[in-house]
Each structure stands twice: as structure tokens, then as C-alpha cells.
Amino acid sequence: MTPEQMHRTLVDLARPHGDIPVYGSQDWCDLPATDPRRFAAVVVAAECWRAEFTEERVRERLAEADLLAAVRCRAVSGDLAFWAGWSDEARRVPRDIIEAGRAGVAA
């Protein structure tokens, strides 16, 4: 039996007893230890973890992280280009003021 089949079987056995609460929730804590929904909630949580860490899912998350990193790098390089240009302008302003002042003194 595969993990998915085991998960489905245990959940199906518990459903006739009512809704299966989220593992660790107050509703889950309030269930008696013998209630099959209590164990089914643990199985559902375990299956979520198992599915989240499959090789395919890990690759997807890494690809998302790579994409985010590329977007952030583009944004940072754009910021750097802006500030580099601004810095050139900032250096030019004092020279212009000094030159205008000298021209005014000479006039």
C-alpha cells in the first residue's frame, strides 16, 4: 500500500464519525484518544509533510527561490544604476555652484 492509499483509507474510516479537525487544533485536542478522527488528523498532517518534501516539490520551491533572487538582483542593479547616476549629478552640482561663484566674483 502506498502512502497515499494508506492516507485515503484511514481518512475514509474516520469520516463517518464526523469532520476531521486540524491536527493540534482545539477541536483535535477535545477529541477522545479513541476517536478515529484524532489519528486521521495526524495522518493528514503527516501526509502534508511527506508531500511537501517530495523531490518534485523541493525542486519547485528552489525554482521559485531562484526566480525571486533574479527579480531582486534586477531590482538592486536598477537601484545601483539610479544611485550611480544620481551620484554623478550630485558631484556636478557643487562644481557648477563653485564655477558660478567664481564667475560672479570675476564679473
HELIX and SHEET records of a PDB file:
HELIX    1   1 PRO A    3  ALA A   14  1                                  12    
HELIX    2   2 ARG A   15  HIS A   17  5                                   3    
HELIX    3   3 GLN A   26  ASP A   30  1                                   5    
HELIX    4   4 PRO A   36  GLU A   52  1                                  17    
HELIX    5   5 GLU A   55  ALA A  106  1                                  52    
END                                                                             
